[in-house]
Every structure is written in structure tokens, then in C-alpha cells.
Amino acid sequence: MAATVLVPPAHCHRATAAAATSAAISHCALPPARRRRGSRAVRAAAAPEQSQSGVSLAGASGSGHGSAGDDAKAALRRALEGADRGIFGMTSVRRSEVHRLVELLEARNPTPEPTAELREKVDGCWKLIYSTISILGKKRTKLGLRDFISLGDFLQIIDVKEEKAVNVIKFSARAFKILSGKLTVEASYSVTSKTRVDIKLESSTITPEQLMNIFQKNYDMLLAIFNPEGWLEITQSIDQ
């Protein structure tokens, strides 16, 4: 089962799901539906600031039950240092340690019904610091991520009022004088239980157009990696 850990970015400008895609240059048709995927998520952060809008469907904030929880949070942050979000591979020992710490925090979740408090606990803009998504071997080469394209920040903006989630994956292309752009994936979600939401992919865009041209041939592969469709289990959030 997939897992993600997110923190609030230092600078995540206020945005709604609609605003996040309004300036898109290239709108891409969605690929055929794929098998539903499941994920659980831990938000490594305090609740977002009131000035923020949007969010990650990644957890309800809470104290983690005292010093033991604080120790686990600190250990998780140490375990993730230099991991580059785990996307380009980690040793099995290191990944197992990260997952052990995630499970330890999940066991101390102080919010048993997080979907009842999405507006208070989850609404905001968040930055991914760990995922079980991996881009290795031929996929990494075909997408140009080995020598040509660099991955930047991964942001997730969730607008609880509109029941929208927007994933923004930033890229830079070294061969184009550090051309920067982003893949924006917009989805809707619906609450299905006390801890789970179902997610439906709505649209995707790559900007600027030069980056769309670079990824066009392997766009289905790129979207398959970052496609949020499926369901997400909200398991824990970590205060800073």
C-alpha cells in the first residue's frame, strides 16, 4: 500500500483548484481509466495557516500523544533527510524504517474521524516530503529524469469547500537554460467513511508548452505515475 508524508511549504500562495489551472497552456486529454489505487497518508505538519486555501488529503492534525509522539516525529524527519522523497529509490532497510515510524505515528492518531474535520484539519497547501511512488530504470530514462529533467517541489492544494484536490509537480529542464514548468493534476474527491475519501481524476496540464512537447511522447506514463485516482486513507498528521 502506498504512503505519503507531507509538510506545509514555506511559500504556497493562496489558490483554489480552479485558479491553479486557469493559466494552463496545454490541456491534455485523460488516458483510459486504470485500476483503482489505494494510498494512506501521514501529514507531517501542523494545521495550515488560515491564509491558505486548498490541501492534501493526508491526515488530521494532532499532538501525537506527548513526548513519545514527538520522538517518533523527530525520528521520522531524520530518517527522511536526503531521501529526495524516496522517488528515485531507497535501500530496503531505510524504507522499512520510514514505514515503521509512520505506523508508530498512525497508532497514536488523536483524530479517529478525520473526514468529519477536513476543513479544520486538512484544508490548505502542502508539500510532499516522502512517497512510495518510485521512478526507476526505463521509466526514469524515458521521462528524461536521469540527466535532462529535474524534479522540483511536489505541492498538494485541497479546497475542502469545493471538494477539489490539485497536485502540482514542478520540473526544470537543464538543456533549456533551466526552463521551469509544472504538471498540474486536478481531481475531485468524496468522503466515503470516517477515514477515507475516493478521488476522481478530472484534468491535467503541463506548462509551459515547451515542457509539454518534451513529455508528449511519454505523457501517459508520466500521468500514470502521478495519477491520484483511487482512494486515500487519512491516518495521521504530525505537528511541527
C-alpha positions in Angstrom: 0.0 0.0 0.0 1.3 3.4 -0.9 2.1 6.0 1.7 2.9 9.7 1.7 4.2 12.2 4.1 3.7 16.0 3.6 4.6 19.2 5.3 3.4 22.8 4.6 5.7 24.6 2.2 7.4 27.9 3.3 5.7 29.7 0.4 2.5 28.3 -1.0 0.4 31.1 -2.4 -3.3 31.1 -1.8 -5.1 29.3 -4.6 -8.3 27.4 -5.4 -8.5 24.3 -7.5 -9.8 26.5 -10.4 -7.2 29.1 -10.0 -4.4 26.6 -10.0 -5.2 25.5 -13.6 -6.6 28.8 -15.1 -3.3 29.8 -16.7 -2.6 26.4 -18.3 -1.3 26.5 -21.8 -1.7 22.8 -22.8 -4.7 20.8 -21.7 -4.3 17.1 -22.1 -6.9 14.5 -22.7 -7.2 12.0 -19.9 -5.8 8.5 -20.5 -8.1 5.4 -20.3 -9.2 4.6 -16.8 -6.7 2.4 -14.8 -7.2 0.1 -11.9 -8.1 1.9 -8.8 -5.2 2.5 -6.4 -5.2 2.9 -2.7 -3.0 5.0 -0.5 -2.6 6.0 3.1 -1.1 9.3 4.1 0.6 11.0 7.0 0.7 14.8 7.1 4.0 15.8 8.8 2.8 19.3 9.9 0.7 21.5 12.0 -2.7 22.6 10.5 -2.1 25.1 7.7 -2.3 28.8 8.3 -5.7 30.5 7.9 -4.5 32.4 4.9 -4.0 29.3 2.9 -6.6 27.5 0.9 -6.5 24.0 -0.6 -5.0 20.9 1.0 -3.6 17.5 0.9 -5.9 14.6 1.7 -3.2 13.5 4.0 -4.2 13.5 7.6 -5.7 15.1 10.6 -3.5 17.2 12.8 -2.9 16.3 16.4 -0.3 16.1 19.1 0.8 12.5 18.6 0.2 11.9 22.4 3.1 13.5 24.2 6.8 13.1 24.2 6.8 9.6 22.7 4.9 11.0 19.7 7.3 13.9 19.5 10.3 11.5 19.5 8.7 9.5 16.6 8.1 12.7 14.6 11.7 13.7 15.1 13.0 10.3 14.2 10.8 10.3 11.0 12.2 13.6 9.9 15.7 12.4 10.5 15.0 9.2 8.5 13.8 11.3 5.6 16.7 13.7 5.4 18.4 13.5 2.0 15.8 10.9 0.8 14.6 13.1 -2.2 11.1 11.9 -1.3 12.0 8.3 -1.9 11.1 8.6 -5.5 14.4 7.6 -7.0 14.9 4.6 -4.7 15.9 3.9 -1.2 17.5 0.9 0.5 15.1 -1.6 1.8 16.4 -1.1 5.3 15.9 2.7 5.2 12.4 2.3 3.6 11.4 -0.2 6.3 12.5 2.2 9.0 10.4 5.0 7.5 7.4 2.8 7.3 7.9 1.6 10.9 7.9 5.2 12.1 4.8 6.0 10.0 3.0 3.1 11.5 4.1 4.1 15.0 2.5 7.6 14.4 -0.6 6.1 12.9 -1.1 4.1 16.1 -1.2 7.3 18.0 -3.6 9.2 15.8 -5.6 11.6 18.0 -8.3 12.2 15.4 -10.3 9.0 14.9 -12.8 10.6 12.4 -10.6 12.9 10.3 -13.1 13.2 7.4 -15.6 14.9 9.8 -13.0 17.7 10.3 -11.4 18.2 6.9 -12.0 22.0 6.8 -10.3 22.5 10.2 -7.6 19.8 10.0 -6.7 19.4 6.3 -7.7 22.4 4.2 -4.5 24.1 3.0 -1.5 23.8 0.8 1.0 21.1 1.5 4.4 19.9 0.3 5.3 16.3 -0.2 8.5 15.1 1.5 8.0 11.3 1.1 6.1 8.9 -1.1 6.2 5.2 -2.1 5.9 6.4 -5.7 9.1 5.3 -7.5 10.6 6.3 -10.9 13.4 3.9 -11.7 15.1 2.2 -14.6 13.5 2.7 -18.0 10.8 5.0 -16.7 13.3 7.4 -15.4 15.3 7.3 -18.6 12.3 7.7 -20.9 11.0 10.7 -18.9 14.4 12.3 -19.1 14.7 12.4 -15.3 18.2 10.8 -15.2 20.2 13.6 -16.9 17.9 16.0 -18.6 14.9 16.9 -16.4 15.0 17.6 -12.6 12.0 17.3 -10.3 11.3 20.2 -8.0 8.6 20.7 -5.3 5.5 18.5 -5.1 2.6 20.5 -3.8 -0.9 19.4 -3.0 -3.6 22.0 -2.7 -7.0 20.9 -1.4 -10.1 23.1 -1.4 -12.4 21.4 1.1 -15.4 23.7 0.3 -15.2 22.7 -3.4 -14.1 19.1 -2.8 -11.2 19.6 -5.1 -7.6 18.5 -4.9 -4.8 19.8 -7.1 -1.4 18.2 -7.3 1.4 20.4 -8.7 4.7 18.7 -9.7 7.4 21.2 -10.6 10.1 20.4 -13.2 13.2 22.1 -14.6 14.9 21.3 -17.9 18.7 21.9 -17.9 19.0 21.8 -21.6 16.7 24.8 -22.0 18.6 27.2 -19.8 16.9 25.9 -16.7 13.4 26.1 -18.2 10.9 25.6 -15.4 7.4 24.4 -15.5 4.9 22.1 -13.8 2.5 19.3 -14.2 -0.9 20.1 -12.6 -3.4 17.3 -11.9 -6.8 18.3 -10.8 -9.2 15.9 -9.1 -12.4 15.8 -7.1 -13.0 13.8 -4.0 -15.9 12.5 -1.9 -16.0 11.3 1.6 -16.8 7.6 1.9 -16.0 6.8 5.5 -14.7 8.2 8.8 -11.1 8.0 7.4 -11.4 7.5 3.7 -12.1 9.6 0.6 -12.5 8.5 -3.0 -10.6 10.5 -5.6 -11.6 11.1 -9.3 -9.2 12.5 -11.8 -10.7 15.5 -13.6 -7.9 17.0 -15.8 -4.2 17.5 -16.2 -2.0 20.2 -17.8 1.7 20.8 -18.4 3.0 24.3 -18.6 4.8 25.9 -20.4 4.2 24.5 -23.9 7.9 23.6 -24.4 7.7 21.1 -21.5 4.5 19.6 -22.9 6.4 19.0 -26.1 9.2 17.2 -24.2 6.8 14.9 -22.3 4.2 14.4 -25.0 5.5 11.0 -26.2 5.6 9.6 -22.7 2.7 11.6 -21.2 0.6 8.6 -20.4 3.5 7.2 -18.4 4.0 10.4 -16.6 0.3 10.7 -15.7 0.1 7.1 -14.7 2.8 7.8 -12.1 1.2 10.9 -10.6 -2.5 10.0 -11.3 -4.3 10.5 -7.9 -7.4 8.5 -8.9 -8.5 5.8 -6.4 -8.9 6.2 -2.6 -7.0 7.7 0.2 -7.0 6.7 3.8 -6.2 9.5 6.2 -4.2 8.1 9.1 -2.3 10.7 11.0 -0.9 14.2 11.0 2.3 15.5 12.6 2.5 18.9 14.2 5.7 20.8 13.6 
